[in-house]
């Protein structure tokens, strides 16, 4: 029985691909993006998250936390257990929705991911994957209906500085996806204070015929509470202004 470590399953999501979706967050990621809003998904192993503001001082930690102050993020689940959760939303997917496998980096659990996709496709469910594109598995990519991938920073040295990895493989994998004619929604998180050369990213993506859309995602601080719960220092970044985002809108595109 194939199993993997799941951080969370969010039902009725409208932010992880088209339509209404079930998003399955898999733990584990080789990138360590300085602004990561899912820091609980970086480590593959289950982790304790502590929210002191929820603690009621009951003294029963050894029996399990009843207030939600101590949470274990990460649960081993089988393909069948995940599929059971996904199928709860199937009637709401319509023609556009489906399941999205996210993380973390879902390809870190490639055997589990592959089996999950097979199980969902057997049920006629649209499958999308959110990935950093640091890995490339053509067998899996050929099965999915949509890929959502980031090109975070154009300059390789800056990419290494802020994510811990080179972006050369990522750029190559974008091109390989184009050769496979797999639909892609490309995105760049906009992080004030970092020179991301979004104009160059946009031009690069326009040359790839399979990139259906290029989006800019403004930094948000939603990962702050989770970083604190994990005992990680604040990332120190700020939300970009509305005016700054409007200046960058000329670089986004939707392919006709």
Backbone as numpy.savetxt, mean C-alpha at the origin, in Angstrom:
# Nx Ny Nz CAx CAy CAz Cx Cy Cz
-1.51 -26.23 3.61 -2.36 -25.04 3.61 -1.47 -23.79 3.61
-1.67 -22.93 2.63 -0.85 -21.72 2.52 -1.42 -20.64 3.44
-0.55 -20.00 4.19 -0.98 -18.93 5.08 0.02 -17.79 5.02
-0.37 -16.65 5.59 0.49 -15.48 5.63 0.14 -14.61 6.82
0.89 -13.52 6.97 0.66 -12.60 8.08 -0.10 -11.38 7.57
-1.30 -11.20 8.08 -2.18 -10.11 7.66 -2.22 -9.05 8.75
-1.99 -7.80 8.38 -2.05 -6.70 9.34 -3.48 -6.27 9.60
-4.28 -6.23 8.54 -5.66 -5.75 8.68 -6.43 -6.07 7.41
-7.73 -6.15 7.54 -8.63 -6.26 6.39 -9.68 -5.18 6.54
-9.70 -4.24 5.60 -10.66 -3.14 5.65 -11.76 -3.38 4.62
-12.99 -3.39 5.10 -14.12 -3.62 4.22 -14.71 -2.28 3.77
-15.39 -2.32 2.64 -16.07 -1.14 2.09 -15.12 0.04 1.93
-13.93 -0.22 1.43 -12.95 0.85 1.20 -13.21 1.51 -0.15
-13.02 2.82 -0.19 -13.17 3.55 -1.46 -11.88 4.30 -1.81
-10.79 3.98 -1.13 -9.54 4.71 -1.34 -8.43 3.85 -1.93
-8.69 2.58 -2.17 -7.63 1.68 -2.63 -7.97 1.05 -3.97
-8.37 1.91 -4.91 -8.72 1.43 -6.23 -10.15 1.80 -6.58
-10.59 1.44 -7.77 -11.92 1.84 -8.24 -13.04 1.11 -7.51
-14.18 1.78 -7.36 -15.35 1.17 -6.77 -15.20 0.88 -5.29
-16.11 0.05 -4.80 -16.06 -0.39 -3.39 -15.17 -1.62 -3.32
-14.23 -1.59 -2.37 -13.24 -2.66 -2.34 -13.02 -3.19 -0.92
-12.52 -4.39 -0.85 -12.00 -4.95 0.39 -10.48 -4.88 0.28
-9.83 -4.23 1.23 -8.38 -4.07 1.17 -7.73 -4.98 2.20
-6.85 -5.84 1.71 -6.13 -6.79 2.57 -4.70 -6.29 2.71
-4.33 -5.90 3.93 -3.00 -5.37 4.20 -2.09 -6.49 4.70
-1.06 -6.80 3.92 -0.10 -7.83 4.30 1.11 -7.19 4.96
1.65 -7.84 5.98 2.79 -7.28 6.70 4.10 -7.60 6.00
5.03 -6.66 6.12 6.36 -6.82 5.57 6.63 -5.88 4.42
7.73 -5.12 4.51 8.12 -4.21 3.42 9.62 -3.96 3.49
10.33 -4.06 2.36 11.78 -3.80 2.36 12.12 -2.31 2.34
11.12 -1.47 2.04 11.33 -0.03 2.07 11.07 0.49 3.48
11.75 1.56 3.83 11.51 2.23 5.10 11.31 3.72 4.81
10.20 4.02 4.14 9.91 5.40 3.75 9.79 6.27 4.99
10.48 7.39 4.99 10.52 8.25 6.17 9.14 8.76 6.56
8.21 8.80 5.63 6.86 9.35 5.86 5.79 8.25 5.92
6.19 7.01 6.00 5.26 5.89 5.88 4.03 6.07 6.78
2.83 5.92 6.19 1.61 6.05 6.98 1.07 4.69 7.42
1.78 3.61 7.03 1.45 2.27 7.54 2.70 1.65 8.18
3.28 2.31 9.19 4.53 1.78 9.76 4.36 0.41 10.41
3.14 0.07 10.77 2.88 -1.24 11.37 3.00 -2.37 10.35
3.12 -2.02 9.07 3.23 -3.02 8.02 4.67 -3.23 7.53
5.64 -2.54 8.12 7.02 -2.68 7.67 7.61 -4.00 8.13
7.49 -4.29 9.42 7.98 -5.57 9.95 7.01 -6.68 9.58
7.54 -7.83 9.22 6.66 -8.94 8.82 6.04 -9.63 10.03
6.76 -9.68 11.13 6.26 -10.38 12.31 5.18 -9.55 13.01
4.28 -10.20 13.73 3.29 -9.46 14.52 3.96 -8.53 15.52
3.34 -7.37 15.79 3.91 -6.37 16.69 2.87 -5.88 17.68
3.36 -5.52 18.87 2.49 -4.93 19.89 2.41 -3.43 19.66
1.19 -2.89 19.64 0.97 -1.46 19.53 0.25 -1.01 20.81
0.79 0.03 21.43 0.26 0.48 22.72 -0.27 1.90 22.61
-1.55 2.08 22.96 -2.21 3.38 22.94 -2.54 3.77 24.39
-1.64 4.51 25.06 -1.82 4.79 26.49 -3.10 5.55 26.82
-3.59 6.36 25.88 -4.80 7.13 26.14 -6.04 6.24 26.28
-5.94 5.00 25.84 -7.07 4.07 25.94 -6.99 3.19 27.19
-5.86 3.23 27.88 -5.67 2.36 29.03 -6.56 2.80 30.19
-7.27 1.84 30.79 -8.16 2.13 31.92 -7.57 1.65 33.24
-6.33 1.16 33.18 -5.65 0.74 34.40 -6.31 -0.43 35.09
-6.84 -1.38 34.34 -7.56 -2.50 34.95 -6.62 -3.55 35.54
-5.35 -3.52 35.13 -4.38 -4.47 35.66 -4.53 -5.88 35.12
-5.26 -6.04 34.03 -5.52 -7.38 33.49 -4.84 -7.60 32.15
-3.67 -6.99 31.97 -2.98 -7.11 30.68 -2.72 -8.56 30.29
-2.42 -9.40 31.30 -2.09 -10.79 31.02 -3.30 -11.59 30.53
-4.49 -11.05 30.72 -5.71 -11.73 30.29 -6.24 -11.20 28.95
-5.55 -10.18 28.45 -6.02 -9.56 27.21 -6.53 -8.17 27.48
-6.29 -7.27 26.55 -6.69 -5.87 26.76 -8.13 -5.66 26.32
-8.95 -5.21 27.25 -10.37 -5.03 26.96 -10.69 -3.62 26.45
-9.76 -2.69 26.63 -10.03 -1.30 26.24 -9.42 -0.93 24.89
-8.62 -1.82 24.33 -7.98 -1.52 23.05 -6.68 -0.76 23.18
-6.13 -0.68 24.40 -4.87 0.04 24.60 -3.68 -0.77 24.09
-3.74 -2.08 24.21 -2.68 -2.98 23.74 -3.25 -3.82 22.59
-2.68 -3.63 21.42 -3.19 -4.30 20.22 -2.05 -5.05 19.55
-2.28 -6.29 19.19 -1.32 -7.03 18.40 -1.66 -6.84 16.93
-0.74 -6.23 16.19 -0.93 -6.04 14.75 -0.21 -7.17 14.01
-0.97 -7.96 13.31 -0.42 -9.08 12.58 -1.02 -10.38 13.04
-1.68 -11.07 12.13 -2.32 -12.33 12.45 -2.09 -13.31 11.31
-1.69 -14.52 11.67 -1.53 -15.54 10.64 -2.91 -16.00 10.18
-3.12 -15.93 8.89 -4.40 -16.33 8.31 -4.16 -17.22 7.10
-5.06 -18.15 6.89 -5.00 -19.00 5.70 -5.67 -18.29 4.54
-5.45 -18.81 3.34 -6.11 -18.27 2.15 -7.62 -18.36 2.32
-8.08 -19.46 2.86 -9.53 -19.66 3.04 -10.13 -18.65 4.01
-9.39 -18.32 5.07 -9.88 -17.35 6.05 -9.97 -15.95 5.45
-8.98 -15.57 4.66 -9.01 -14.26 4.02 -10.14 -14.21 2.99
-10.27 -15.26 2.19 -11.32 -15.29 1.17 -12.70 -15.17 1.81
-12.89 -15.79 2.95 -14.17 -15.70 3.65 -14.52 -14.25 3.97
-13.51 -13.48 4.40 -13.73 -12.06 4.68 -14.02 -11.28 3.41
-13.29 -11.56 2.36 -13.47 -10.86 1.09 -14.87 -11.10 0.54
-15.35 -12.33 0.63 -16.65 -12.67 0.07 -17.81 -11.98 0.78
-17.59 -11.50 2.00 -18.64 -10.78 2.71 -19.06 -9.51 1.98
-18.14 -8.96 1.18 -18.42 -7.71 0.47 -18.73 -7.92 -1.01
-18.72 -9.14 -1.48 -18.82 -9.39 -2.91 -20.05 -8.76 -3.54
-21.18 -8.79 -2.83 -22.42 -8.24 -3.38 -22.37 -6.74 -3.59
-21.39 -6.08 -2.99 -21.29 -4.62 -3.08 -20.27 -4.15 -4.12
-19.52 -5.07 -4.69 -18.44 -4.68 -5.61 -18.97 -4.08 -6.91
-20.09 -4.56 -7.39 -20.61 -4.08 -8.66 -19.66 -4.40 -9.80
-19.62 -3.52 -10.79 -18.76 -3.77 -11.96 -17.36 -3.19 -11.79
-17.19 -2.28 -10.82 -15.90 -1.61 -10.67 -15.08 -2.08 -9.48
-15.74 -2.54 -8.42 -15.05 -2.86 -7.18 -14.39 -4.23 -7.18
-13.87 -4.58 -6.01 -13.18 -5.86 -5.89 -12.29 -5.88 -4.67
-11.21 -6.63 -4.75 -10.26 -6.75 -3.65 -8.94 -6.09 -4.04
-8.32 -5.43 -3.08 -7.00 -4.84 -3.27 -6.05 -5.44 -2.24
-4.92 -5.93 -2.70 -3.89 -6.45 -1.81 -2.84 -5.38 -1.63
-2.64 -4.97 -0.39 -1.78 -3.84 -0.08 -0.83 -4.22 1.04
-0.19 -3.22 1.63 0.74 -3.51 2.71 1.18 -2.25 3.39
2.47 -2.14 3.75 3.52 -3.09 3.40 3.70 -3.29 1.90
4.47 -4.31 1.61 4.72 -4.72 0.24 4.20 -6.14 0.09
3.05 -6.31 -0.58 2.44 -7.65 -0.66 3.32 -8.69 -1.31
4.23 -8.27 -2.20 5.09 -9.25 -2.87 6.16 -9.84 -1.94
6.28 -9.31 -0.71 7.16 -9.95 0.26 6.59 -11.30 0.70
5.28 -11.46 0.53 4.64 -12.74 0.81 4.06 -13.27 -0.50
4.94 -13.48 -1.46 4.52 -13.75 -2.84 3.72 -15.05 -2.97
4.10 -16.11 -2.25 3.35 -17.36 -2.35 1.93 -17.18 -1.84
1.80 -16.48 -0.72 0.49 -16.20 -0.13 -0.31 -15.31 -1.05
0.31 -14.26 -1.56 -0.36 -13.34 -2.49 -0.86 -14.08 -3.72
-0.02 -14.91 -4.30 -0.40 -15.66 -5.50 -1.62 -16.54 -5.24
-1.62 -17.22 -4.10 -2.73 -18.10 -3.75 -4.01 -17.30 -3.49
-3.87 -16.14 -2.85 -5.03 -15.28 -2.60 -5.66 -14.80 -3.91
-4.82 -14.40 -4.84 -5.32 -13.93 -6.14 -6.04 -15.07 -6.86
-5.45 -16.26 -6.85 -6.09 -17.40 -7.51 -7.47 -17.67 -6.90
-7.55 -17.60 -5.57 -8.82 -17.88 -4.89 -9.87 -16.82 -5.23
-9.46 -15.57 -5.27 -10.40 -14.49 -5.59 -10.82 -14.51 -7.04
-9.88 -14.78 -7.94 -10.23 -14.84 -9.37 -11.19 -15.99 -9.65
-11.05 -17.10 -8.89 -11.96 -18.22 -9.05 -13.39 -17.85 -8.67
-13.53 -16.81 -7.84 -14.85 -16.30 -7.45 -15.31 -15.15 -8.32
-14.54 -14.86 -9.38 -14.91 -13.79 -10.30 -14.71 -12.40 -9.74
-13.76 -12.24 -8.81 -13.53 -10.96 -8.14 -12.38 -10.20 -8.80
-12.61 -8.93 -9.09 -11.58 -8.04 -9.63 -10.45 -7.91 -8.61
-9.21 -8.11 -9.06 -8.06 -8.09 -8.15 -7.09 -6.97 -8.52
-6.80 -6.14 -7.54 -5.80 -5.09 -7.70 -4.71 -5.29 -6.66
-3.53 -4.75 -6.95 -2.43 -4.84 -5.99 -1.75 -3.49 -5.88
-1.48 -3.08 -4.65 -0.69 -1.87 -4.39 0.72 -2.30 -4.06
1.69 -1.78 -4.79 3.05 -2.26 -4.65 4.06 -1.14 -4.84
5.21 -1.31 -4.22 6.32 -0.37 -4.42 7.06 -0.66 -5.71
6.78 -1.81 -6.31 7.45 -2.31 -7.51 8.94 -2.58 -7.29
9.32 -2.81 -6.04 10.71 -3.20 -5.78 10.93 -4.65 -6.21
9.83 -5.43 -6.26 9.89 -6.80 -6.75 9.11 -6.90 -8.05
9.47 -7.90 -8.85 8.73 -8.12 -10.11 8.51 -9.61 -10.29
7.25 -10.03 -10.26 6.88 -11.42 -10.48 5.86 -11.44 -11.61
6.35 -11.73 -12.82 5.49 -11.66 -14.01 4.30 -12.60 -13.90
4.49 -13.77 -13.30 3.39 -14.73 -13.17 2.23 -14.14 -12.38
2.56 -13.46 -11.29 1.50 -12.85 -10.47 0.90 -11.64 -11.17
1.75 -10.80 -11.73 1.25 -9.59 -12.37 0.29 -9.90 -13.52
0.54 -10.98 -14.24 -0.35 -11.35 -15.36 -1.76 -11.71 -14.88
-1.90 -12.05 -13.61 -3.20 -12.46 -13.08 -4.04 -11.28 -12.59
-3.40 -10.17 -12.24 -4.14 -9.07 -11.63 -4.78 -8.19 -12.70
-5.84 -7.49 -12.28 -6.56 -6.61 -13.20 -6.03 -5.19 -13.18
-5.36 -4.82 -12.09 -4.88 -3.45 -11.94 -3.72 -3.43 -10.97
-2.73 -2.60 -11.30 -1.59 -2.37 -10.41 -1.58 -0.90 -10.03
-1.43 -0.63 -8.74 -1.23 0.73 -8.25 0.17 0.80 -7.66
1.00 1.67 -8.23 2.41 1.69 -7.84 2.93 3.11 -7.72
3.84 3.30 -6.78 4.44 4.61 -6.54 5.79 4.73 -7.22
6.04 5.92 -7.77 7.41 6.34 -8.07 7.61 7.57 -7.20
8.27 7.38 -6.06 8.24 8.34 -4.98 9.17 9.53 -5.19
10.38 9.26 -5.66 11.40 10.30 -5.85 12.17 9.94 -7.11
12.46 10.93 -7.95 13.16 10.64 -9.21 14.64 10.39 -8.99
15.31 11.22 -8.20 16.75 11.08 -7.99 17.05 9.83 -7.16
17.96 9.01 -7.65 18.21 7.72 -7.00 18.83 7.89 -5.61
19.75 8.82 -5.45 20.39 9.01 -4.15 19.40 9.51 -3.11
18.51 10.42 -3.52 17.48 10.90 -2.60 16.50 9.78 -2.27
16.22 8.96 -3.27 15.32 7.82 -3.03 15.93 6.88 -1.99
17.22 6.62 -2.11 17.90 5.77 -1.13 17.86 6.41 0.26
18.06 7.72 0.31 18.09 8.41 1.59 16.77 8.32 2.33
15.66 8.49 1.60 14.36 8.59 2.26 13.55 7.29 2.27
13.98 6.28 1.48 13.25 5.00 1.48 14.13 3.81 1.84
15.45 4.01 1.78 16.36 2.92 2.10 16.73 2.03 0.93
16.15 2.27 -0.25 16.45 1.43 -1.41 16.62 2.31 -2.66
17.31 1.76 -3.65 17.46 2.42 -4.94 16.13 2.37 -5.70
15.93 3.33 -6.60 14.72 3.30 -7.43 14.99 2.75 -8.83
16.21 2.30 -9.12 16.53 1.82 -10.47 15.69 0.60 -10.84
15.56 -0.35 -9.92 14.71 -1.52 -10.20 13.26 -1.10 -10.38
12.83 -0.14 -9.58 11.44 0.30 -9.65 11.13 0.89 -11.03
12.03 1.72 -11.54 11.84 2.29 -12.88 11.82 1.19 -13.94
12.73 0.23 -13.80 12.78 -0.89 -14.75 11.49 -1.69 -14.70
10.98 -1.92 -13.51 9.76 -2.71 -13.36 8.53 -1.99 -13.92
8.53 -0.65 -13.84 7.46 0.11 -14.50 7.47 -0.19 -16.00
8.67 -0.21 -16.58 8.79 -0.49 -18.02 8.39 -1.92 -18.35
8.73 -2.86 -17.48 8.36 -4.25 -17.72 6.85 -4.45 -17.64
6.19 -3.73 -16.74 4.74 -3.81 -16.68 4.12 -3.29 -17.97
4.73 -2.27 -18.53 4.24 -1.72 -19.80 4.35 -2.76 -20.91
5.43 -3.51 -20.91 5.62 -4.56 -21.92 4.58 -5.66 -21.78
4.08 -5.87 -20.55 3.05 -6.88 -20.32 1.64 -6.32 -20.53
1.54 -5.01 -20.79 0.26 -4.34 -21.05 -0.70 -4.47 -19.86
-0.15 -4.35 -18.67 -0.97 -4.44 -17.46 -1.35 -3.03 -17.02
-2.65 -2.75 -16.84 -3.07 -1.39 -16.45 -2.45 -0.96 -15.13
-1.98 0.29 -15.12 -1.30 0.84 -13.94 -1.87 2.21 -13.59
-2.12 2.42 -12.31 -2.32 3.76 -11.77 -1.04 4.11 -11.02
-0.34 5.12 -11.49 0.93 5.52 -10.88 0.69 6.70 -9.94
1.48 6.75 -8.88 1.27 7.78 -7.88 2.61 8.24 -7.30
2.58 9.47 -6.81 3.72 10.01 -6.07 3.20 10.69 -4.81
3.67 10.27 -3.65 3.32 10.99 -2.42 4.07 12.32 -2.40
3.37 13.41 -2.15 4.00 14.73 -2.15 4.43 15.06 -0.72
5.74 15.12 -0.51 6.31 15.34 0.81 7.05 16.68 0.81
6.50 17.71 1.44 7.18 19.00 1.47 8.58 18.89 2.06
9.51 19.62 1.42 10.89 19.62 1.89 11.78 18.63 1.18
11.20 17.77 0.33 11.99 16.79 -0.41 11.89 17.13 -1.90
13.04 17.20 -2.56 13.06 17.49 -4.00 12.71 16.20 -4.75
11.48 16.09 -5.20 11.02 14.85 -5.81 11.02 14.88 -7.34
11.24 16.08 -7.96 11.30 16.21 -9.41 10.09 15.55 -10.08
8.92 16.00 -9.67 7.67 15.42 -10.15 7.49 15.63 -11.65
8.06 16.69 -12.18 7.99 16.91 -13.63 8.67 15.77 -14.39
9.83 15.31 -13.90 10.54 14.21 -14.56 9.79 12.89 -14.40
9.22 12.69 -13.23 8.43 11.47 -13.02 7.25 11.44 -13.98
6.55 12.55 -14.12 5.40 12.63 -15.00 5.77 12.33 -16.44
6.88 12.91 -16.91 7.31 12.69 -18.29 7.67 11.23 -18.51
8.34 10.61 -17.55 8.70 9.20 -17.64 7.44 8.33 -17.76
6.45 8.61 -16.94 5.24 7.79 -16.92 4.39 7.99 -18.18
4.42 9.20 -18.74 3.66 9.45 -19.96 4.14 8.59 -21.13
5.39 8.17 -21.07 5.96 7.35 -22.15 5.50 5.89 -22.06
4.87 5.53 -20.95 4.44 4.14 -20.75 2.96 4.04 -21.07
2.62 3.32 -22.13 1.25 3.31 -22.64 0.25 2.66 -21.69
0.72 1.86 -20.75 -0.20 1.17 -19.84 -0.55 1.99 -18.60
0.12 3.12 -18.40 -0.18 3.97 -17.24 -1.44 4.76 -17.56
-2.53 4.37 -16.93 -3.83 4.97 -17.22 -4.02 6.30 -16.51
-3.30 6.48 -15.41 -3.53 7.65 -14.59 -2.31 7.92 -13.73
-1.99 9.20 -13.54 -0.92 9.59 -12.63 -1.51 10.52 -11.58
-1.37 10.13 -10.31 -1.94 10.87 -9.20 -0.85 11.39 -8.27
-1.14 12.50 -7.63 -0.28 13.02 -6.57 -1.03 12.90 -5.25
-0.37 12.30 -4.28 -1.00 12.06 -2.98 -0.34 12.94 -1.93
-1.04 13.95 -1.45 -0.44 14.83 -0.44 -0.16 14.08 0.86
0.98 14.36 1.44 1.34 13.75 2.73 0.23 14.00 3.75
-0.05 12.99 4.52 -0.99 13.17 5.64 -0.39 12.51 6.88
-0.78 12.99 8.06 -0.16 12.53 9.30 -0.85 11.33 9.94
-1.61 10.56 9.16 -2.39 9.47 9.74 -1.50 8.39 10.36
-0.25 8.34 9.95 0.65 7.34 10.53 1.22 7.75 11.86
0.98 9.00 12.28 1.58 9.52 13.50 1.22 8.73 14.74
-0.07 8.47 14.92 -0.52 7.73 16.10 0.02 6.31 16.10
0.11 5.72 14.92 0.63 4.36 14.83 2.12 4.32 15.10
2.84 5.35 14.65 4.27 5.42 14.97 4.47 5.51 16.48
3.67 6.34 17.13 3.77 6.48 18.58 3.45 5.17 19.28
2.43 4.47 18.79 2.03 3.20 19.39 3.10 2.13 19.25
3.94 2.27 18.23 5.03 1.33 18.00 6.33 1.77 18.67
6.31 2.97 19.27 7.52 3.49 19.89 8.50 4.07 18.90
8.01 4.54 17.75 8.85 5.13 16.70 8.75 6.65 16.77
9.87 7.31 16.54 9.89 8.77 16.56 8.98 9.36 15.49
8.38 10.55 15.73 7.57 11.22 14.71 8.38 11.46 13.44
7.71 11.47 12.29 8.45 11.64 11.03 8.83 13.08 10.76
8.14 14.05 11.36 8.55 15.45 11.22 8.09 16.15 9.96
7.31 15.48 9.12 6.85 16.10 7.88 5.54 16.86 8.10
5.23 17.75 7.16 4.03 18.58 7.27 3.14 18.37 6.05
1.87 18.68 6.21 0.90 18.58 5.11 1.18 19.67 4.08
1.26 19.35 2.80 1.48 20.38 1.79 0.27 21.32 1.70
0.53 22.56 1.40 -0.56 23.53 1.30 -1.40 23.26 0.06
-2.62 23.76 0.11 -3.53 23.64 -1.04 -2.93 24.31 -2.26
-2.27 25.45 -2.06 -1.66 26.19 -3.17 -0.53 25.40 -3.80
0.27 24.75 -2.96 1.39 23.95 -3.46 0.87 22.78 -4.30
-0.17 22.12 -3.83 -0.73 21.01 -4.57 -1.32 21.48 -5.90
-1.93 22.65 -5.89 -2.51 23.19 -7.12 -1.42 23.48 -8.15
-0.24 23.91 -7.69 0.88 24.17 -8.60 1.34 22.89 -9.30
1.19 21.77 -8.60 1.67 20.50 -9.14 0.64 19.79 -10.02
-0.58 20.29 -10.04 -1.65 19.62 -10.77 -1.34 19.49 -12.26
-0.51 20.37 -12.80 -0.20 20.31 -14.23 0.54 19.04 -14.62
1.08 18.33 -13.62 1.84 17.12 -13.91 1.00 15.84 -13.85
-0.20 15.93 -13.30 -1.04 14.73 -13.24 -1.71 14.54 -14.59
-2.15 13.30 -14.87 -2.84 13.06 -16.13 -3.71 11.82 -16.04
-4.72 11.81 -16.87 -5.55 10.64 -17.10 -5.51 10.35 -18.59
-5.08 9.16 -18.94 -4.94 8.85 -20.37 -6.30 8.69 -21.03
-6.45 9.34 -22.15 -7.73 9.29 -22.88 -7.95 7.90 -23.48
